Amino acid sequence: MNQKKRLILGLSLNKLADLLISAKTTLTALLVSVGAPVWMIGWLVPIRESGALLPQVLISIYLRNHADRHKVWRVGMLIQAFSIVGIIVFVILFSGFKAGIGVLLSLVILSIGRSACSLTVKDIEADVVKKGQRGNLIGIASTISGLVTLCIAIPLVVFEGAFSSNTLLVILCASLLSFSLTLVCVWPIKTRVYTGDKSRNSFSVNFDSTVYKFIFVRGLFVHSALVAPYFMTERNGDVQELLPIYIGAEALAALLSSIIWGKIADKSAKLTLQVSGVLALIACIGLLSLEATPIFISALLFFVLSIAHAGVRTGRKTYSLDVKEGHERTELVGFSNTAIGLILLGFGAIYAFLSSVLAFTVVYIMAVMLLLAILATAILPNEK
């Protein structure tokens, strides 16, 4: 098997693991099912996303003098796999507050591992695949993972009565297996990146305006992820019933849209962000417009949001891959990701507070922020 095929398979398995352990679906349902305090649910997405982003500035500085990116990636994958084991142990042995804290702490560790992988996999992708083909690579991997996830979700929905008490454990174990297979699949790929001046190991940065514009725009687009848990919590119902349907909707969205997003991103990552932002806004407006959301409508709206979020992810990943080269790309990804991590924590704290004091849902505010994100793409330079 050549390197490109290994990379596609590895990315597909990794995206499958991410879909199965999603903070927007699986972990939200997990905390509800173990009786964890409600406030913990509001921290799932900020911890998952910001924890994967905040350490990247330190990792990118470390990588200035370490060209072997595949070694750091391997360590990150091992950390993620062991973190899933921790989550499984906590939900089996504990309930309520203790189980919730255990899940959140395990999620912090998982996110640190994800941070190392997220940063270094960009170099692996850029080494194996040429510019103009990278969006398509991301799209193919997302499509494959969506198909496999859908194959897992459908039996959980059809045989819901047989699986209901063990659905969450089945999904967690499937995620652990996917992380392990990702590591095995990509292990033979080795990537070295020219790092330039070895004496440059300080914390100094020297970025042009493109980096700061990218951070600003991407900071607004985080709302496509932050709003997702509200699609589940706004719908009254048993989480064991809702979870397979939501996972299926997210997987189907990845299956149907990822290759299309990848091809659009290879033409223009800016256009990808704009179109996906409009779709996310439409999903939010749909949620806000319906006072009572039947399960079919709820799943349909989440499906539209998932398509939008897949586009946002593909657009911003392709933009960061193409707008810079070599270690400049590594540092752009590292520093922008750390900034986004801080933004996510800030928004998470703000929305957790507002949810407890406002008479209306914070989805209204998030919809406005998505509109601003769409408009703000006009300041981004073309990456091609």
Steps between C-alpha positions, in 0.01 A plus 500: 500500500650837397524798733199687359271200545633444853439865580144494363420186700664640812319834475172315440545290813602806700193694385286196583639503854431874527140454384440220749648688797348834401445752780191618313325162510657203681655686794192717545283188522760332723490775763120504495482122539737489802312782672781756485413865584353691206772768507759238401329451162566864409874440543529195276551677166726778641722243676511267199577777253711740710694217663603388153602854405659674799819286522580540130704818540736314736508194275576714193792662686627156601477389138733782387790272588331163440446414136353151556131586512379139485645424845298775668189384314544145630526617862183705455306200368609284795385768745157516334456123513587480871263789574208304353589215735480751786152617395376140481636422848341809656151439356507133607620561856334833588189710447388859552761762586792254527430347159459847346828628641676183384365542147601868488853427630541216249376735230767755595772234456345378176497855369872543574574190293273630228693828510828329410333301222307795357817706461731233363250330268492820291869447422438133421213590265701774330796262457295220344250704292561802275326839528172499309428139605496537880138607533398194299712281732316638805168453318564136408605414857191670644275317255642159588474569874143623453405180318648275771342707778164474327540121487552506878213743571232321294505174703493705821180668380335186355585278798465776758322273746785249503779754523345777712674415827839453334485743207746746652755231590478352149568842348789572740663165423459555126671838537791340691539239225501772233775697676710184532457405133589856394832470681576163341405619151702824490799373701719424192468859366798715600508878449792738548455876463779749438497730803752760390720677754562267794583790728145634472351345812360802683135584548524783249251514214507694176174461313344703222142626513366184333544302823308752709219527246476121488479481880225763511286332233554149635420626850152596382448171318549296821128555555424226248636262767390684816135506395479123435421372855199732516339306215491197733417675828219708344323176401332321792558128482702200613866551405535127434235542231641825361871411493505242215274725291726802552816297433334365185405853391857622556645200316259537208594867474869408479426225248298719264686830525869445575626430147298795369645728770848371417464581131363848577785560747759405239355780284445749786511434875346846555193404295472178701485698824240737360263231370532282811442803721172572322386139554587515872299820530201338326513207746501739797209699360308174451559399863391842625192511279347177628355503852461123512753294306387145413787254487500492118523879470762512776712241319457682168616832649798329663576338163511844333719636781734200464534562125583862580756409765667251264536788254643734764757238603600420141520868407715614790726190480559546128557874545766438766666233284518716188558855620851427641781251432743291709554593866317831441189287450574307822530822699190654340301191599654486847456865595157539342378183668620619840321832447182316400532288814493813713207635300309175552556509875386861508185429301436186708512697825283779357231265369502289819429820695244638254310169489429534871383864495334561162130443446570385142741245352857603418448350152369846399839653587689218328299553181603867495865398547474261203364784288801713599731210412357479148549874447851494649632255236528802269820608684682170433763506221460233232705193591552358151 
